[in-house]
């Protein structure tokens, strides 16, 4: 093992990472973070080698970090096939159709939030929800007399509720993978923070809706247009909701994530056949996805994009990003760079509440500086994992905190990929943020729970012993790698 890396060099690695990522995302025409992460990993590796760390040890650290993310990568691949199965099988279109049917002008903001939450839960994507349903709702809200920023706030709140709570979401899979918790335990634990936040948001939208409600006779032709487009391209019905009900039951019964999600994929296949899909096309669609043709109408073209899917192969952009991020994370973790940076922050983080606050601040800071919500989950997750373990806090506490801030606040910053996307899709500026009630209230609930101890689950003695055994095994493995 090498010597302790000085603080100034640790900060240098962090600054270089920010520069590489901001250049790759904001300046480069591709807008990608992958190469920036690889360059960051190279910079961290050079600093580590310069301080006497052996390459074999560094490589072992990279492989260990990637290994910890493999379950999430497998789940993401399965989810890609599931989205294809559910979309082509009419599951997602049916959820959208029945969600739209409940809309009412007098409770428009409330309904818009619920509607986007349903679609986002079905797709696992806040981007797709805002880019299709959100665009339509902005137009309907304007016709009903609501300002675009108010409607956008309701759309974003609903979209990010589903992004957090759906087992189809990549961030929902990524957070427990980084923290070391179980997917379904993570989702159920988030109910304690996200549930109250949604209730507060919905109450706020009811109040705002009654204060700014428009005429009941306002033009809702765009909604009729959307409903017609869905029924023209898919058969819809209650029966098509069986696959998501199965996944919900699997979550409630604590079944393993991978078999449960695979079951969701295969349950969608009979419905694909009911939609008229040829048997010979099933495997190709699950692997490569399906595209719905547009009509030339901007709203319907956005909807066609949502009802299109990329299948299993479409998830490999995210999977490759995880591998690149874990390579950087593995180096700064095993060489102590991350520990040094975390230690500096932990010096001012006193107790359980201070630890949660420090984690939240880190997520917010990385969203603002690194411009990517995935990094806002991965890096603080790696930084504070051992600190949560040392306080005997169960991993699902950390994974929940990562999503309560890392996922939720990613759209606050115009230069963040999520922020730029939301503003572009919805055609609004940052004025929507005060109306995105769930997004700013959820982090406050998480921090409050940290200081009060509400729902902050402790590890049992047996679980903590397994943590110590895992750390010792990792240490021994690293020592063998270094000797080799």
C-alpha positions as CSV (number, residue, x, y, z in Angstrom):
1,X,0.0,0.0,0.0
2,X,1.1,3.5,-0.6
3,X,1.3,6.5,1.6
4,X,-1.6,8.8,2.6
5,X,-2.4,11.1,-0.3
6,X,-2.2,14.8,0.8
7,X,-5.4,16.8,1.0
8,X,-4.3,19.2,-1.7
9,X,-3.8,16.3,-4.1
10,X,-7.2,14.9,-3.2
11,X,-8.8,18.2,-3.9
12,X,-6.9,18.4,-7.2
13,X,-8.4,15.1,-8.2
14,X,-11.9,16.4,-7.4
15,X,-11.3,19.6,-9.3
16,X,-10.0,17.8,-12.3
17,X,-13.0,15.5,-12.2
18,X,-15.4,18.5,-12.2
19,X,-13.5,20.1,-15.1
20,X,-13.5,16.9,-17.2
21,X,-17.2,16.3,-16.6
22,X,-18.3,19.9,-17.1
23,X,-16.4,20.0,-20.4
24,X,-17.8,16.7,-21.5
25,X,-21.4,17.5,-20.6
26,X,-21.6,21.3,-21.3
27,X,-18.9,22.0,-24.0
28,X,-18.5,18.8,-26.0
29,X,-21.2,18.4,-28.7
30,X,-21.9,14.8,-27.5
31,X,-22.8,15.9,-24.0
32,X,-21.5,12.7,-22.5
33,X,-20.0,12.0,-19.1
34,X,-18.3,8.7,-19.9
35,X,-15.0,9.9,-21.2
36,X,-14.8,12.6,-18.6
37,X,-15.1,9.8,-15.9
38,X,-12.4,7.8,-17.6
39,X,-10.1,10.8,-17.7
40,X,-10.9,11.4,-14.0
41,X,-10.0,7.8,-13.2
42,X,-6.7,8.3,-15.1
43,X,-6.0,11.4,-13.1
44,X,-6.8,9.7,-9.8
45,X,-4.6,6.7,-10.8
46,X,-1.6,8.9,-11.6
47,X,-1.9,10.7,-8.3
48,X,-2.2,7.4,-6.5
49,X,0.8,5.8,-8.3
50,X,2.9,9.0,-7.6
51,X,2.2,8.4,-3.9
52,X,3.5,4.8,-4.0
53,X,0.2,2.8,-4.6
54,X,0.7,-0.3,-6.7
55,X,-1.3,-0.8,-9.8
56,X,-2.4,-4.3,-8.9
57,X,-4.0,-2.8,-5.7
58,X,-5.6,0.0,-7.7
59,X,-6.9,-2.5,-10.3
60,X,-8.4,-4.6,-7.5
61,X,-10.1,-1.6,-6.1
62,X,-11.7,-0.9,-9.6
63,X,-12.9,-4.5,-9.9
64,X,-14.3,-4.5,-6.4
65,X,-16.3,-1.4,-7.1
66,X,-17.6,-2.7,-10.4
67,X,-18.5,-6.0,-8.7
68,X,-20.6,-4.1,-6.2
69,X,-22.7,-2.6,-9.0
70,X,-23.2,-5.8,-11.0
71,X,-26.7,-6.5,-9.5
72,X,-27.8,-3.1,-10.5
73,X,-26.4,-3.6,-14.0
74,X,-28.3,-6.9,-14.3
75,X,-31.5,-5.4,-13.1
76,X,-31.1,-2.4,-15.5
77,X,-30.8,-4.9,-18.4
78,X,-33.9,-6.8,-17.3
79,X,-35.8,-3.5,-16.9
80,X,-34.9,-2.5,-20.5
81,X,-36.6,-5.7,-21.7
82,X,-39.5,-5.2,-19.3
83,X,-40.2,-1.7,-20.6
84,X,-40.3,-3.1,-24.1
85,X,-42.6,-5.9,-23.0
86,X,-45.0,-3.6,-21.1
87,X,-45.0,-0.8,-23.7
88,X,-45.6,-3.1,-26.8
89,X,-48.0,-5.2,-24.6
90,X,-50.3,-2.3,-23.9
91,X,-49.5,-2.1,-20.2
92,X,-47.9,1.4,-20.3
93,X,-50.5,2.8,-22.8
94,X,-53.3,1.5,-20.6
95,X,-51.9,3.1,-17.5
96,X,-51.5,6.4,-19.4
97,X,-55.0,6.1,-20.9
98,X,-56.9,5.5,-17.6
99,X,-54.7,8.2,-15.9
100,X,-55.7,10.8,-18.5
101,X,-59.4,9.9,-18.2
102,X,-59.6,11.1,-14.6
103,X,-58.5,14.7,-15.4
104,X,-60.8,17.5,-14.3
105,X,-60.3,21.3,-14.7
106,X,-61.2,22.2,-11.1
107,X,-58.4,20.0,-9.7
108,X,-56.0,20.3,-12.6
109,X,-52.7,20.7,-10.8
110,X,-53.6,17.9,-8.4
111,X,-54.5,15.6,-11.3
112,X,-51.4,16.6,-13.3
113,X,-49.2,15.6,-10.5
114,X,-51.0,12.3,-10.0
115,X,-51.1,11.6,-13.8
116,X,-47.3,12.2,-14.2
117,X,-46.7,10.0,-11.1
118,X,-48.6,7.2,-12.7
119,X,-46.8,7.5,-16.0
120,X,-43.4,7.8,-14.4
121,X,-44.1,4.8,-12.1
122,X,-45.0,2.8,-15.2
123,X,-42.0,3.9,-17.3
124,X,-39.4,4.6,-14.5
125,X,-38.4,7.8,-16.4
126,X,-39.0,11.4,-15.4
127,X,-37.5,12.6,-18.7
128,X,-40.0,10.6,-20.8
129,X,-42.9,11.6,-18.6
130,X,-42.0,15.3,-18.8
131,X,-41.2,15.2,-22.5
132,X,-44.6,13.7,-23.5
133,X,-47.3,14.0,-20.8
134,X,-45.7,17.1,-19.4
135,X,-45.7,18.9,-22.8
136,X,-49.4,18.1,-23.2
137,X,-50.3,19.2,-19.7
138,X,-48.5,22.5,-20.2
139,X,-50.8,23.2,-23.1
140,X,-53.9,22.1,-21.3
141,X,-53.0,24.1,-18.2
142,X,-52.5,27.2,-20.2
143,X,-56.0,26.7,-21.8
144,X,-57.4,26.3,-18.2
145,X,-55.8,29.6,-17.0
146,X,-52.8,28.2,-15.1
147,X,-49.3,29.7,-15.5
148,X,-46.8,27.4,-17.2
149,X,-44.5,27.5,-14.2
150,X,-47.3,26.2,-11.9
151,X,-48.1,23.4,-14.3
152,X,-44.4,22.6,-14.8
153,X,-44.0,22.3,-11.0
154,X,-46.8,19.8,-10.7
155,X,-45.4,17.8,-13.7
156,X,-41.9,17.7,-12.3
157,X,-43.1,16.7,-8.8
158,X,-45.2,13.8,-10.2
159,X,-42.5,12.8,-12.7
160,X,-39.8,12.6,-10.0
161,X,-42.1,10.7,-7.6
162,X,-42.2,7.9,-10.1
163,X,-38.6,8.2,-10.9
164,X,-37.8,7.6,-7.3
165,X,-40.3,4.9,-6.5
166,X,-40.5,2.8,-9.7
167,X,-38.4,-0.4,-9.8
168,X,-38.0,0.4,-13.5
169,X,-36.0,3.5,-12.7
170,X,-32.2,3.4,-13.2
171,X,-31.6,5.7,-10.2
172,X,-33.9,3.5,-8.0
173,X,-31.7,0.6,-8.9
174,X,-28.4,2.5,-8.7
175,X,-28.8,3.9,-5.1
176,X,-29.2,0.6,-3.3
177,X,-26.4,-0.9,-5.4
178,X,-24.1,1.8,-4.2
179,X,-25.2,1.7,-0.6
180,X,-25.4,-2.1,-0.3
181,X,-29.1,-2.4,0.3
182,X,-31.9,-4.4,-1.4
183,X,-33.9,-2.9,-4.2
184,X,-37.3,-3.6,-2.7
185,X,-36.2,-2.7,0.9
186,X,-35.0,0.6,-0.6
187,X,-38.3,1.3,-2.3
188,X,-40.3,0.6,0.8
189,X,-38.0,2.6,3.0
190,X,-38.5,5.6,0.7
191,X,-42.2,5.6,1.4
192,X,-41.5,7.2,4.8
193,X,-40.0,10.3,3.2
194,X,-41.5,10.4,-0.3
195,X,-45.0,9.5,0.8
196,X,-45.4,12.5,3.2
197,X,-43.7,14.8,0.6
198,X,-46.2,13.7,-2.1
199,X,-49.1,14.3,0.3
200,X,-47.9,17.8,1.1
201,X,-47.4,18.5,-2.6
202,X,-50.8,17.3,-3.5
203,X,-52.4,19.5,-0.8
204,X,-50.5,22.4,-2.1
205,X,-51.7,21.7,-5.6
206,X,-55.3,21.5,-4.4
207,X,-55.0,24.9,-2.8
208,X,-53.3,26.4,-5.8
209,X,-55.8,24.7,-8.1
210,X,-58.8,26.1,-6.3
211,X,-57.2,29.6,-6.2
212,X,-56.3,29.6,-9.9
213,X,-58.9,27.2,-11.4
214,X,-60.0,28.0,-14.9
215,X,-63.3,27.5,-16.6
216,X,-64.7,23.9,-16.8
217,X,-65.6,24.6,-20.4
218,X,-62.0,25.3,-21.4
219,X,-60.6,23.6,-24.4
220,X,-59.4,20.0,-23.6
221,X,-59.0,19.0,-27.3
222,X,-55.3,18.1,-26.7
223,X,-56.4,15.5,-24.1
224,X,-58.9,14.0,-26.6
225,X,-56.1,14.0,-29.2
226,X,-53.8,12.1,-26.9
227,X,-56.4,9.5,-26.0
228,X,-57.2,9.0,-29.6
229,X,-53.6,8.5,-30.5
230,X,-53.2,5.8,-27.7
231,X,-56.3,3.9,-28.8
232,X,-55.3,4.1,-32.5
233,X,-51.9,2.4,-31.7
234,X,-52.7,0.1,-28.8
235,X,-55.6,-1.9,-27.3
236,X,-56.2,-0.7,-23.8
237,X,-58.1,-2.3,-20.9
238,X,-58.0,-3.2,-17.2
239,X,-56.6,-6.6,-18.0
240,X,-53.4,-5.0,-19.2
241,X,-52.6,-3.9,-15.7
242,X,-51.9,-7.4,-14.5
243,X,-48.0,-7.2,-15.0
244,X,-47.5,-4.1,-12.8
245,X,-49.9,-5.6,-10.2
246,X,-47.6,-8.6,-10.1
247,X,-44.5,-6.5,-9.5
248,X,-46.3,-4.6,-6.8
249,X,-47.3,-7.8,-5.1
250,X,-43.7,-9.1,-5.4
251,X,-42.5,-6.0,-3.7
252,X,-45.0,-6.5,-0.9
253,X,-44.0,-10.2,-0.5
254,X,-40.2,-9.3,-0.4
255,X,-39.4,-11.6,-3.3
256,X,-35.9,-11.3,-4.9
257,X,-35.7,-8.4,-7.3
258,X,-34.2,-10.2,-10.4
259,X,-36.7,-13.1,-10.5
260,X,-39.6,-10.7,-9.8
261,X,-38.6,-8.4,-12.6
262,X,-38.1,-11.3,-15.0
263,X,-41.5,-12.4,-14.1
264,X,-42.8,-9.0,-15.0
265,X,-41.0,-9.3,-18.4
266,X,-42.5,-12.7,-19.2
267,X,-46.0,-11.7,-18.0
268,X,-46.0,-8.9,-20.6
269,X,-45.3,-11.3,-23.5
270,X,-48.9,-12.7,-23.8
271,X,-50.2,-9.2,-23.9
272,X,-47.7,-8.4,-26.7
273,X,-49.3,-11.2,-28.7
274,X,-52.8,-9.8,-27.8
275,X,-51.7,-6.5,-29.4
276,X,-50.9,-8.4,-32.6
277,X,-47.2,-8.7,-32.3
278,X,-45.8,-11.7,-34.3
279,X,-44.2,-14.5,-32.4
280,X,-41.1,-14.1,-34.6
281,X,-40.7,-10.5,-33.5
282,X,-40.9,-11.0,-29.7
283,X,-37.2,-11.6,-29.0
284,X,-36.1,-8.7,-31.3
285,X,-38.5,-6.3,-29.6
286,X,-37.4,-7.3,-26.1
287,X,-33.8,-6.9,-27.1
288,X,-33.9,-3.8,-29.4
289,X,-37.2,-2.2,-28.6
290,X,-40.0,-0.8,-30.7
291,X,-40.7,2.6,-32.3
292,X,-44.1,4.2,-32.7
293,X,-44.5,6.4,-35.8
294,X,-45.1,10.1,-35.3
295,X,-47.8,12.1,-37.0
296,X,-46.1,15.5,-37.4
297,X,-48.0,17.0,-34.5
298,X,-45.4,18.1,-31.9
299,X,-47.4,16.8,-28.9
300,X,-48.2,13.5,-30.5
301,X,-44.6,13.1,-31.7
302,X,-43.4,13.5,-28.1
303,X,-46.1,10.9,-27.0
304,X,-44.9,8.6,-29.8
305,X,-41.4,8.9,-28.3
306,X,-42.7,7.9,-24.9
307,X,-44.6,4.9,-26.3
308,X,-41.4,3.8,-28.1
309,X,-38.8,1.8,-26.3
310,X,-35.2,0.7,-26.8
311,X,-35.4,-2.7,-25.1
312,X,-32.5,-4.4,-23.3
313,X,-29.8,-2.8,-25.5
314,X,-31.2,0.7,-24.6
315,X,-30.0,0.3,-21.0
316,X,-26.3,-0.2,-21.9
317,X,-25.7,3.6,-22.0
318,X,-26.5,3.8,-18.3
319,X,-24.7,0.5,-17.6
320,X,-21.6,1.8,-19.2
321,X,-21.8,5.1,-17.3
322,X,-22.0,3.1,-14.1
323,X,-18.9,1.1,-15.1
324,X,-17.0,4.3,-15.8
325,X,-18.1,5.9,-12.6
326,X,-17.3,2.9,-10.5
327,X,-13.8,2.8,-12.1
328,X,-13.2,6.3,-10.8
329,X,-15.0,5.6,-7.5
330,X,-13.0,2.4,-7.0
331,X,-9.7,4.2,-7.3
332,X,-10.5,7.1,-5.0
333,X,-12.0,4.7,-2.6
334,X,-9.2,2.1,-2.3
335,X,-6.4,4.7,-2.3
336,X,-8.0,6.8,0.5
337,X,-8.7,9.9,-1.6
338,X,-12.4,9.6,-1.0
339,X,-11.8,8.8,2.7
340,X,-9.7,12.0,3.1
341,X,-12.4,14.2,1.5
342,X,-15.2,12.5,3.4
343,X,-13.2,12.8,6.6
344,X,-12.9,16.6,6.2
345,X,-16.7,16.8,5.8
346,X,-17.4,14.4,8.6
347,X,-15.3,16.5,11.0
348,X,-18.2,19.0,10.9
349,X,-20.9,16.4,10.7
350,X,-21.7,15.5,14.3
351,X,-23.9,12.5,15.1
352,X,-26.6,10.8,13.0
353,X,-28.3,14.1,11.9
354,X,-25.0,15.7,10.9
355,X,-24.1,12.6,8.8
356,X,-27.4,12.7,7.0
357,X,-27.0,16.5,6.4
358,X,-23.4,16.0,5.1
359,X,-24.7,13.3,2.7
360,X,-27.5,15.6,1.5
361,X,-25.1,18.6,1.0
362,X,-22.7,16.3,-0.9
363,X,-25.5,15.2,-3.2
364,X,-26.6,18.7,-3.8
365,X,-23.0,19.9,-4.4
366,X,-22.3,17.2,-6.9
367,X,-25.6,17.9,-8.8
368,X,-24.5,21.5,-9.1
369,X,-20.8,20.9,-10.0
370,X,-20.7,17.6,-11.8
371,X,-24.0,18.1,-13.7
372,X,-25.2,14.5,-13.4
373,X,-27.6,12.8,-11.0
374,X,-25.9,9.5,-11.4
375,X,-22.7,10.9,-9.9
376,X,-24.7,12.6,-7.2
377,X,-25.7,9.1,-6.1
378,X,-22.6,7.2,-6.7
379,X,-19.9,9.5,-5.2
380,X,-21.7,10.4,-1.9
381,X,-22.7,6.8,-1.6
382,X,-19.1,5.6,-1.8
383,X,-18.0,8.5,0.5
384,X,-20.4,7.9,3.4
385,X,-21.1,4.1,3.2
386,X,-18.6,3.3,6.0
387,X,-19.7,6.2,8.1
388,X,-23.3,4.9,8.0
389,X,-22.0,1.4,8.9
390,X,-19.9,2.7,11.7
391,X,-23.1,4.3,13.3
392,X,-24.8,0.9,12.8
393,X,-27.3,2.4,10.4
394,X,-28.8,0.0,7.9
395,X,-27.7,0.5,4.3
396,X,-31.3,1.4,3.2
397,X,-30.9,4.6,5.3
398,X,-28.1,5.7,3.0
399,X,-29.7,4.6,-0.2
400,X,-32.9,6.5,0.8
401,X,-30.9,9.7,1.5
402,X,-29.1,9.5,-1.8
403,X,-32.4,9.4,-3.7
404,X,-34.1,12.0,-1.4
405,X,-31.5,14.5,-2.5
406,X,-29.4,13.2,-5.4
407,X,-32.3,12.2,-7.6
408,X,-34.8,14.8,-6.5
409,X,-32.6,18.0,-6.8
410,X,-30.9,17.1,-10.1
411,X,-33.4,19.3,-12.0
412,X,-32.8,22.4,-9.9
413,X,-29.6,23.5,-11.9
414,X,-30.0,24.6,-15.5
415,X,-26.6,23.2,-16.4
416,X,-27.3,19.8,-14.9
417,X,-28.4,17.3,-17.6
418,X,-31.8,16.8,-15.8
419,X,-32.3,20.6,-15.3
420,X,-31.5,21.4,-18.9
421,X,-33.9,18.6,-20.1
422,X,-36.8,19.6,-17.9
423,X,-36.5,23.3,-19.0
424,X,-36.2,22.3,-22.6
425,X,-39.2,19.9,-22.6
426,X,-41.5,22.1,-20.6
427,X,-40.5,25.4,-22.1
428,X,-40.0,27.2,-18.8
429,X,-37.2,28.8,-16.8
430,X,-36.2,28.1,-13.3
431,X,-39.4,29.8,-12.0
432,X,-41.0,26.4,-11.7
433,X,-38.8,25.3,-8.8
434,X,-41.0,26.8,-6.0
435,X,-44.0,25.0,-7.5
436,X,-42.1,21.6,-7.6
437,X,-43.1,21.1,-4.0
438,X,-42.1,17.4,-3.7
439,X,-38.6,18.1,-5.0
440,X,-37.6,20.7,-2.4
441,X,-39.7,19.4,0.5
442,X,-38.5,15.8,0.2
443,X,-34.8,16.6,1.1
444,X,-36.0,18.6,4.2
445,X,-38.0,15.5,5.4
446,X,-35.0,13.3,5.0
447,X,-32.7,15.7,7.0
448,X,-35.5,16.0,9.7
449,X,-35.6,12.3,10.0
450,X,-31.8,12.2,10.3
451,X,-31.8,14.5,13.3
452,X,-34.9,13.0,15.0
453,X,-34.2,9.4,14.3
454,X,-37.6,8.7,12.8
455,X,-37.5,5.6,10.6
456,X,-33.7,5.5,10.8
457,X,-33.3,1.8,11.0
458,X,-30.4,0.3,12.9
459,X,-28.4,-2.8,11.9
460,X,-28.7,-5.9,14.1
461,X,-25.5,-7.2,15.8
462,X,-25.4,-10.0,13.2
463,X,-25.7,-7.6,10.3
464,X,-22.9,-5.4,11.7
465,X,-20.7,-8.5,12.2
466,X,-21.2,-9.3,8.6
467,X,-20.1,-5.8,7.7
468,X,-16.9,-6.3,9.7
469,X,-16.3,-9.6,8.1
470,X,-16.8,-8.1,4.6
471,X,-14.4,-5.3,5.3
472,X,-11.8,-7.8,6.5
473,X,-12.3,-10.0,3.5
474,X,-11.9,-7.0,1.2
475,X,-8.7,-6.0,3.1
476,X,-7.2,-9.4,2.8
477,X,-8.1,-9.6,-0.9
478,X,-6.5,-6.2,-1.5
479,X,-3.3,-7.3,0.3
480,X,-3.1,-10.4,-1.8
481,X,-3.5,-8.4,-4.9
482,X,-0.8,-6.0,-3.8
483,X,1.6,-8.9,-3.0
484,X,0.9,-10.4,-6.4
